[in-house]
């Protein structure tokens, strides 16, 4: 499953929405197109940290996929962690 909303994603500082920024030539230009919201934790700092982590997901997946060919030569545990994270991100 790799049909997800392509990044980069951002975490809106005021609405707690997470998603890509609209580049459409209409009233939505520059707005975050929400794919998720972070609202669970009552601490605003924790909500912001969670939102930033989720917003970084597309870049982290891309980075893991990029380094995956080199990891097996280094460490079996690292190989397992990288493969497991990629599989989870792809819904496998």
Residue pairs with C-beta under 8 A, 6 or more apart in sequence:
1 90
1 91
1 92
2 90
4 58
5 19
5 20
5 33
5 35
6 20
6 58
7 20
7 57
7 58
7 59
7 62
8 20
8 55
8 58
8 59
9 18
9 19
9 20
9 35
9 54
9 55
9 56
9 57
9 58
10 18
10 19
10 20
10 21
10 32
10 55
11 17
11 18
11 38
11 48
11 51
11 52
11 54
11 55
12 18
12 32
12 34
12 51
13 48
15 32
15 34
15 37
16 37
16 38
16 39
16 47
16 51
17 32
17 34
17 36
17 37
18 32
18 34
18 35
18 36
18 37
18 38
18 51
18 54
18 55
19 32
19 33
19 34
19 35
19 36
20 32
20 33
20 35
21 30
21 31
21 32
21 33
22 28
22 29
22 30
22 31
22 32
22 33
23 29
36 54
38 47
38 48
38 50
38 51
38 54
39 47
40 47
40 50
41 47
41 50
57 89
60 85
60 89
61 85
61 86
61 89
61 90
64 82
64 85
64 86
64 89
65 86
67 82
68 82
68 83
68 86
71 78
71 79
71 82
72 79
